[in-house]
Amino acid sequence: MEVANLLTELEKEDLRILMAIEIGMKRSEYVTVNNIKFYSRYKMEEALFRLKKVHKLDLIVRDASKYEIAYTLNSKAYDLLALHTLVEKNIISQLGPLIGKGKESDVYSCMDDDKNIYAAKFYRMGRTSFKNIKQLRDIIGDRGHLSWLYINRLAAKKEYEALKKIYRLKLNTPKPIGYNRHIIIMSYLRGKELVYYKSIKNPLKIFKRIIKQYKVIYNKVNMIHGDLGEFNIVLDESGNILIIDWLQWVKTDHPNAGSLLERDISNICNYFQKKFNITSNVDDIINSFYKM
């Protein structure tokens, strides 16, 4: 990843100028030079020198269309700030190759100083298309300005909290190692998503394992996935399953809990029916969740 190499080229003063823009972006998408100077606590000459350097490195976007020149961070700069913090906190030391690409995230392999291999999930919810804004509305509140940085930061925080709750149940789920801004570091997942298997051994057994794991999560930590399907169930060669991508989770007492649970179970039942000819009864499965 190109950004990881840039970390060695930047001085702490460069990072400070990027953080000053990040602070300003809480109020508006583009931050004026005067505001950047204020947030960085630099003299104008130093602020302009640093802005020129990070602009040349393609870490910020310039807007000269208005009365005052202003800048905004691009996703590369945001990656860099998060990676810098994760390295400083000794959570990771190296970033490896891309190992997965989803609708809203990229996953890279990474390593710490002790050579432990982890997965780094980068949230990539678009700057203009916030498809999941409704799911995050509960924690966003009524903010007038919503930057794409804030949306991705919220997404990572929400999923990290979910992983912490689920990990306590000892279900072979990924261990959350740490997070910063829009990046979550977790233990490395073996296997691949269910959707990528042409055939699996004993599909009925796998189906039952999925329902059983979901039932435990529902009853022990009161969580509903909210977006469950063949794209976010990982299966390894030993038949272990893992439910991933908990961005849209809600509590079991959420007003829409019943309909979300029904949709999740229906998705799984329909998939196993179409792909592996496994027949099941959605209502019976849902009723079994309440009886546990």
C-alpha positions as CSV (number, residue, x, y, z in Angstrom):
1,M,0.0,0.0,0.0
2,E,1.5,3.3,-1.2
3,V,0.4,5.2,1.9
4,A,2.3,3.0,4.3
5,N,5.5,3.9,2.4
6,L,4.7,7.7,2.7
7,L,4.8,7.4,6.5
8,T,8.6,7.4,6.5
9,E,8.7,10.5,4.3
10,L,6.6,12.7,6.6
11,E,7.8,14.7,9.6
12,K,5.7,15.2,12.7
13,E,5.0,18.8,11.5
14,D,3.5,17.4,8.3
15,L,1.2,15.2,10.3
16,R,0.2,18.1,12.5
17,I,-0.9,20.1,9.5
18,L,-3.0,17.1,8.3
19,M,-4.6,16.8,11.8
20,A,-5.4,20.6,11.8
21,I,-7.3,20.0,8.5
22,E,-9.0,17.0,10.1
23,I,-10.2,19.2,13.0
24,G,-11.5,21.8,10.7
25,M,-13.4,19.3,8.7
26,K,-15.7,18.7,11.6
27,R,-17.3,22.1,10.7
28,S,-17.0,22.2,6.9
29,E,-15.7,20.0,4.1
30,Y,-13.0,22.5,3.1
31,V,-10.9,24.3,5.7
32,T,-9.5,27.8,5.0
33,V,-5.7,28.4,5.4
34,N,-6.4,30.8,8.3
35,N,-8.3,28.1,10.1
36,I,-5.6,25.5,9.4
37,K,-3.0,28.0,10.8
38,F,-5.2,28.4,13.9
39,Y,-5.7,24.7,14.5
40,S,-2.1,23.8,13.9
41,R,-0.8,26.7,16.0
42,Y,1.8,27.4,13.3
43,K,2.9,30.8,12.0
44,M,1.5,31.4,8.5
45,E,4.9,30.9,6.9
46,E,5.3,27.4,8.4
47,A,1.6,26.5,7.7
48,L,2.0,27.4,4.0
49,F,5.3,25.5,3.7
50,R,3.7,22.3,5.2
51,L,0.5,22.7,3.1
52,K,2.6,22.9,0.0
53,K,4.5,19.8,0.9
54,V,1.5,17.6,1.7
55,H,-0.3,18.9,-1.3
56,K,2.6,17.9,-3.5
57,L,2.4,14.4,-1.9
58,D,-1.2,14.2,-3.0
59,L,-2.6,14.1,0.5
60,I,-4.9,17.1,0.4
61,V,-7.3,18.6,-2.2
62,R,-7.1,22.4,-2.8
63,D,-10.2,24.6,-3.5
64,A,-9.3,28.0,-4.9
65,S,-12.8,28.8,-6.2
66,K,-13.8,31.0,-3.3
67,Y,-12.5,34.2,-1.7
68,E,-10.1,32.2,0.5
69,I,-8.1,29.2,-0.5
70,A,-9.1,26.1,1.5
71,Y,-8.1,22.4,1.7
72,T,-9.7,19.1,2.5
73,L,-8.1,15.7,3.3
74,N,-8.4,12.9,0.8
75,S,-8.8,9.2,1.8
76,K,-5.0,8.7,1.4
77,A,-4.3,11.3,4.1
78,Y,-7.0,9.8,6.4
79,D,-5.4,6.3,6.0
80,L,-2.0,7.8,6.8
81,L,-3.2,9.5,10.0
82,A,-4.9,6.3,11.2
83,L,-1.9,4.1,10.3
84,H,0.5,6.5,12.0
85,T,-1.5,6.3,15.3
86,L,-1.8,2.5,15.1
87,V,2.0,2.3,14.7
88,E,2.7,4.8,17.5
89,K,0.5,2.8,19.8
90,N,2.5,-0.4,18.9
91,I,-0.7,-2.1,17.6
92,I,0.8,-2.8,14.2
93,S,4.3,-2.3,12.7
94,Q,3.8,-3.3,9.0
95,L,1.0,-3.3,6.5
96,G,0.8,-6.2,4.0
97,P,-1.2,-6.8,0.8
98,L,-4.9,-6.4,0.1
99,I,-6.7,-9.6,1.1
100,G,-10.4,-8.6,0.6
101,K,-12.5,-5.9,-0.9
102,G,-16.2,-5.3,0.0
103,K,-18.9,-2.8,-0.8
104,E,-17.8,-0.5,2.1
105,S,-14.4,-1.6,3.1
106,D,-10.9,-2.9,2.1
107,V,-9.1,-5.5,4.2
108,Y,-5.3,-5.8,4.3
109,S,-3.0,-8.2,6.1
110,C,-0.8,-6.5,8.7
111,M,1.7,-7.5,11.4
112,D,2.9,-6.3,14.9
113,D,6.4,-6.3,16.3
114,D,6.1,-9.9,17.5
115,K,5.2,-11.0,13.9
116,N,1.6,-11.7,14.8
117,I,-0.5,-11.5,11.6
118,Y,-3.7,-9.5,11.8
119,A,-6.3,-8.2,9.4
120,A,-6.7,-4.4,9.0
121,K,-10.2,-3.4,7.9
122,F,-10.4,0.1,6.3
123,Y,-13.9,1.6,6.0
124,R,-14.5,3.2,2.6
125,M,-18.0,4.5,2.7
126,G,-18.2,7.0,-0.1
127,R,-17.8,10.8,0.2
128,T,-21.1,11.4,-1.6
129,S,-23.0,8.1,-1.3
130,F,-23.9,7.4,2.4
131,K,-26.0,4.3,1.8
132,N,-25.9,3.3,5.4
133,I,-26.6,6.7,6.9
134,K,-29.9,5.5,8.2
135,Q,-28.3,2.7,10.1
136,L,-25.9,5.1,11.8
137,R,-28.6,7.8,12.5
138,D,-28.9,6.7,16.1
139,I,-25.4,7.7,16.9
140,I,-25.0,10.6,14.5
141,G,-27.9,12.6,15.9
142,D,-28.9,15.7,14.1
143,R,-25.6,17.1,12.9
144,G,-25.8,19.6,10.1
145,H,-22.5,18.8,8.5
146,L,-21.5,15.1,8.1
147,S,-18.0,14.6,6.7
148,W,-17.1,11.3,5.0
149,L,-14.3,11.0,7.7
150,Y,-16.9,11.1,10.5
151,I,-19.1,8.5,8.8
152,N,-16.2,6.1,8.4
153,R,-14.9,6.7,11.9
154,L,-18.4,6.0,13.3
155,A,-18.7,2.8,11.2
156,A,-15.4,1.5,12.5
157,K,-16.3,2.3,16.1
158,K,-19.7,0.7,15.9
159,E,-18.2,-2.6,14.4
160,Y,-15.3,-2.6,16.9
161,E,-17.8,-2.4,19.8
162,A,-19.8,-5.3,18.3
163,L,-16.6,-7.5,17.9
164,K,-15.7,-6.9,21.5
165,K,-19.1,-8.1,22.7
166,I,-19.1,-11.1,20.4
167,Y,-15.5,-12.1,21.1
168,R,-16.4,-12.7,24.8
169,L,-18.7,-15.6,23.7
170,K,-15.7,-17.7,22.5
171,L,-17.3,-18.6,19.2
172,N,-14.1,-18.6,17.1
173,T,-14.9,-15.0,16.1
174,P,-12.1,-12.5,15.3
175,K,-10.4,-11.0,18.2
176,P,-10.6,-7.2,18.1
177,I,-7.0,-5.9,18.6
178,G,-7.6,-2.1,18.3
179,Y,-9.0,0.6,16.1
180,N,-8.2,4.2,15.1
181,R,-10.4,6.5,13.0
182,H,-11.7,4.3,10.2
183,I,-9.4,1.2,10.6
184,I,-10.1,-1.9,12.8
185,I,-7.3,-4.3,13.5
186,M,-8.5,-7.9,14.3
187,S,-7.2,-11.4,14.3
188,Y,-6.7,-12.9,10.8
189,L,-9.7,-14.9,9.4
190,R,-9.0,-18.1,7.7
191,G,-11.5,-19.3,5.1
192,K,-13.7,-17.4,2.6
193,E,-17.2,-16.0,2.3
194,L,-19.9,-18.6,1.8
195,V,-20.9,-17.0,-1.5
196,Y,-17.6,-18.0,-3.1
197,Y,-18.0,-21.8,-2.5
198,K,-19.4,-23.7,-5.5
199,S,-20.1,-26.7,-3.2
200,I,-19.6,-27.5,0.5
201,K,-19.5,-30.7,2.5
202,N,-22.6,-31.4,4.5
203,P,-24.5,-28.1,3.8
204,L,-27.2,-29.0,6.4
205,K,-24.6,-29.1,9.2
206,I,-23.1,-25.7,8.1
207,F,-26.7,-24.2,8.0
208,K,-27.3,-25.4,11.5
209,R,-24.0,-24.0,12.7
210,I,-24.9,-20.6,11.3
211,I,-28.2,-20.6,13.1
212,K,-26.7,-21.8,16.3
213,Q,-24.0,-19.1,16.3
214,Y,-26.5,-16.4,15.5
215,K,-28.8,-17.7,18.3
216,V,-26.0,-17.6,20.9
217,I,-25.1,-14.0,19.9
218,Y,-28.8,-13.0,19.9
219,N,-29.4,-14.4,23.4
220,K,-26.1,-13.8,25.1
221,V,-25.2,-10.3,24.0
222,N,-28.7,-9.2,22.7
223,M,-27.5,-8.4,19.1
224,I,-29.2,-8.7,15.7
225,H,-26.9,-8.5,12.7
226,G,-29.3,-6.6,10.5
227,D,-27.7,-7.4,7.1
228,L,-26.9,-11.2,7.2
229,G,-26.4,-13.1,4.0
230,E,-23.9,-15.3,2.1
231,F,-21.5,-12.4,1.7
232,N,-20.8,-12.0,5.4
233,I,-20.5,-15.6,6.6
234,V,-17.0,-17.0,6.4
235,L,-16.4,-20.7,6.2
236,D,-13.1,-22.4,6.6
237,E,-11.9,-25.8,5.4
238,S,-12.7,-27.4,8.8
239,G,-16.3,-26.4,8.6
240,N,-16.0,-23.6,11.2
241,I,-18.3,-20.6,10.5
242,L,-17.9,-17.0,11.3
243,I,-20.5,-14.2,11.0
244,I,-18.7,-11.0,10.0
245,D,-19.5,-7.3,9.0
246,W,-21.5,-6.1,12.1
247,L,-21.9,-2.5,10.9
248,Q,-25.7,-2.6,10.9
249,W,-26.2,-4.4,14.2
250,V,-29.0,-3.4,16.5
251,K,-30.0,-4.4,20.0
252,T,-32.7,-7.0,20.5
253,D,-35.0,-4.3,22.0
254,H,-34.7,-2.1,18.9
255,P,-38.1,-1.1,17.4
256,N,-37.3,-2.9,14.2
257,A,-35.6,-5.9,15.9
258,G,-38.3,-8.4,14.8
259,S,-38.4,-7.5,11.2
260,L,-34.5,-7.3,11.0
261,L,-34.2,-10.8,12.6
262,E,-36.8,-12.2,10.2
263,R,-35.0,-10.7,7.2
264,D,-31.6,-12.1,8.3
265,I,-33.1,-15.6,8.9
266,S,-35.0,-15.5,5.6
267,N,-31.9,-14.6,3.7
268,I,-30.0,-17.6,5.1
269,C,-32.9,-20.0,4.6
270,N,-33.4,-18.8,1.0
271,Y,-29.8,-19.1,0.1
272,F,-29.5,-22.7,1.4
273,Q,-32.7,-23.6,-0.3
274,K,-31.6,-22.3,-3.7
275,K,-28.0,-23.4,-3.6
276,F,-28.1,-26.6,-1.6
277,N,-31.8,-27.6,-1.6
278,I,-32.0,-27.4,2.2
279,T,-35.6,-26.8,3.3
280,S,-36.3,-25.0,6.5
281,N,-39.1,-23.0,8.2
282,V,-38.3,-19.4,9.0
283,D,-41.0,-19.0,11.6
284,D,-39.9,-22.1,13.5
285,I,-36.2,-20.9,13.5
286,I,-37.2,-17.4,14.8
287,N,-39.4,-19.0,17.5
288,S,-36.4,-21.1,18.6
289,F,-34.4,-17.8,19.2
290,Y,-37.0,-16.7,21.8
291,K,-37.1,-20.0,23.6
292,M,-33.4,-20.2,24.4
